[in-house]
């Protein structure tokens, strides 16, 4: 898929290697991308990543990653700071959004762009707040443990109940990516009652997702994550609608540092929002 734009802009699908420059742009914006994120993102939909170039040089980017036949997620909407205001972003957006077809599209929009997203048909679902800080180590993890390969099928089923689409290919990569540490907790009756992933990033370690049934599950998983972090700073993106999750991270001493809004172009599959204590990523939902 290739599309011409203003001032010689050419928008086309990007390869995994070509996307490296976008990770640098995201870091410059303070998004703190995970060090192994990109390979897992491309596993889900390698055709969903777009670069705009002028004279062969990347100037704009966006991803529109498809999940099945009904849902897609938009992220990485970026224009290089020195060439903003020339229409490159909009042209890149229009080309990439066609990749979603008639799917409902979700995104996590920064405050400055939310008005533009509304004009493009996106409606607010809830705010997401990034909390950062050093969580206390030594809290009882009470049954939370490191995940094993035998847990992956249960994790995939649990994840499907907490997300608007099934995403087994992405998860298999996400759970096993270099540096990623996954923790699980099971209820007394043997069913999986929560899981969480910790991953290295440019700055603080990132938590995502943190999905759990109960407050006890959430506390136990967070304690395991804090122990794994060993006093290093953590960052987690918490839906503001989950009051219990907000209260927990505040009690642990994390503070707000960044805000986005989850927005959709239409209806999404019903999912267990009360279990979402930390979203997976702001780039793929």
Residue pairs with C-beta under 8 A, 6 or more apart in sequence:
1 12
1 13
1 47
1 50
1 95
1 98
1 99
2 10
2 11
2 12
3 10
3 11
3 12
3 91
3 94
3 95
4 10
4 11
5 11
5 52
5 87
5 88
5 91
5 92
5 95
6 86
6 87
6 88
6 91
7 54
7 86
7 87
7 88
8 54
8 55
9 52
9 53
9 54
9 59
9 60
9 87
9 88
9 91
9 92
10 52
10 53
10 54
11 50
11 51
11 52
11 53
11 60
11 91
11 92
11 95
11 96
12 50
12 51
12 53
13 47
13 49
13 50
13 51
14 22
14 49
14 50
14 51
14 61
16 38
16 39
16 42
16 46
18 51
18 58
19 38
19 42
19 49
19 51
19 61
20 38
21 58
21 61
22 49
22 51
22 58
22 61
22 76
22 78
23 33
23 37
23 38
25 61
25 78
25 80
26 33
26 76
26 78
26 283
27 33
27 202
28 81
29 78
30 258
31 282
32 201
32 202
32 203
32 204
32 206
32 235
33 201
33 202
33 283
34 199
34 200
34 201
34 206
34 281
35 178
35 179
35 199
35 200
35 201
35 202
36 177
36 178
36 179
36 180
36 199
36 200
37 177
37 199
37 281
37 283
39 173
39 177
40 170
40 173
40 174
40 177
41 49
41 63
41 65
41 170
41 283
41 284
42 49
43 169
43 170
43 172
43 173
44 65
44 66
44 67
44 167
44 169
44 170
44 284
45 65
45 66
45 67
47 99
48 63
48 64
48 65
48 66
48 72
48 96
48 99
49 61
49 63
49 65
49 76
50 61
50 62
50 63
50 64
50 92
50 95
50 96
50 99
51 58
51 60
51 61
51 92
52 58
52 59
52 60
52 61
52 88
52 91
52 92
53 59
54 83
54 88
58 80
59 79
59 80
59 83
59 88
60 78
60 79
60 80
60 83
60 88
60 89
60 91
60 92
61 76
61 77
61 78
61 79
61 92
62 74
62 75
62 76
62 77
62 78
62 92
62 93
62 96
63 74
63 75
63 76
63 96
63 283
63 284
64 72
64 73
64 74
64 96
64 97
64 99
64 100
64 105
65 72
65 73
65 74
65 75
65 284
66 72
66 99
66 100
66 101
66 103
67 73
67 164
67 165
67 166
67 167
68 165
68 166
69 103
70 103
70 104
70 165
70 269
71 103
71 104
71 105
71 106
71 164
71 165
71 268
71 269
72 99
72 100
72 103
72 104
72 105
72 106
73 105
73 106
73 107
73 283
73 284
73 285
74 96
74 97
74 100
74 105
74 106
74 107
75 107
75 108
75 281
75 282
75 283
75 284
75 285
76 283
77 89
77 93
77 107
77 113
79 88
79 89
79 92
93 120
97 105
104 164
104 264
104 265
104 266
104 267
104 268
105 122
105 264
105 265
106 164
106 262
106 263
106 264
106 265
106 268
106 285
107 117
107 122
107 262
107 263
108 128
108 237
108 260
108 261
108 262
108 263
108 279
108 282
108 283
108 285
109 117
109 122
109 260
109 261
109 263
110 259
110 260
111 259
111 260
111 261
114 124
114 261
114 263
117 263
118 124
118 263
120 265
121 265
122 263
122 264
122 265
123 263
123 264
123 265
124 261
124 262
124 263
125 261
125 262
125 263
125 264
126 239
126 240
126 241
126 261
126 262
127 239
127 240
127 241
127 259
127 260
127 261
127 262
128 237
128 238
128 239
128 240
128 259
128 260
128 261
128 262
128 279
128 282
129 237
129 238
129 240
129 246
129 256
129 258
129 259
130 235
130 236
130 237
130 238
130 256
130 257
130 258
130 259
130 260
131 235
131 236
131 238
131 249
131 250
131 254
131 255
131 256
131 257
132 204
132 233
132 234
132 235
132 236
132 254
132 255
132 257
133 233
133 234
133 252
133 253
133 254
133 255
134 229
134 231
134 232
134 233
134 234
134 253
135 222
135 225
135 226
135 229
135 234
135 252
135 253
135 254
136 226
136 252
136 253
137 226
137 227
137 229
137 230
137 231
138 227
139 219
139 222
139 223
139 226
139 227
140 220
140 223
141 220
141 221
141 223
141 224
141 227
142 216
142 219
142 220
142 223
143 185
143 186
143 220
144 183
144 184
144 185
144 194
144 220
144 221
144 223
144 224
145 183
145 184
145 185
145 224
146 181
146 182
146 183
146 184
146 224
147 155
147 175
147 182
147 183
147 184
147 195
151 182
151 184
151 192
151 195
152 171
152 172
152 175
154 184
154 191
154 192
155 171
155 175
155 182
155 184
155 192
155 195
156 166
156 168
156 171
156 172
157 192
158 192
158 194
158 195
158 211
159 167
159 171
159 195
159 209
159 211
160 166
160 167
161 271
161 272
161 275
162 209
162 211
162 271
162 272
162 275
162 276
163 271
163 280
163 285
164 268
164 269
164 271
164 285
165 269
170 284
174 180
174 197
174 280
175 182
175 197
177 199
179 199
179 200
180 197
180 198
180 199
181 197
181 198
181 199
181 228
182 195
182 196
182 197
182 198
183 195
183 196
183 197
183 198
183 221
183 224
183 225
183 228
184 192
184 194
184 195
185 192
185 193
185 194
185 195
185 212
185 217
185 220
185 221
186 192
186 193
187 193
187 213
193 212
193 213
193 214
193 217
194 210
194 211
194 212
194 213
194 214
194 217
194 218
194 220
194 221
194 275
195 209
195 211
195 212
195 221
196 207
196 209
196 210
196 211
196 212
196 221
196 222
196 224
196 225
196 278
197 207
197 208
197 209
197 210
197 280
198 205
198 206
198 207
198 225
198 228
198 229
198 234
199 205
199 206
199 208
200 206
201 235
203 233
203 235
204 232
204 233
204 234
204 235
205 229
205 232
205 233
205 234
205 235
206 234
206 235
206 236
207 225
207 234
207 235
207 236
207 278
208 236
208 237
208 278
208 279
208 280
208 281
209 276
209 278
209 279
209 280
210 218
210 221
210 222
210 225
210 236
210 245
210 276
210 277
210 278
211 275
211 276
211 277
211 278
212 218
212 221
212 275
212 277
213 275
215 244
215 248
218 244
218 245
218 248
218 277
219 248
222 248
222 252
225 234
226 234
226 252
234 254
235 257
236 249
236 254
236 277
236 278
237 258
237 260
237 278
237 279
237 282
238 245
238 246
238 249
238 277
238 278
238 279
239 245
239 262
239 273
239 276
239 279
240 246
241 273
242 273
242 274
242 276
242 277
244 277
245 276
245 277
245 278
248 277
260 282
262 279
279 285
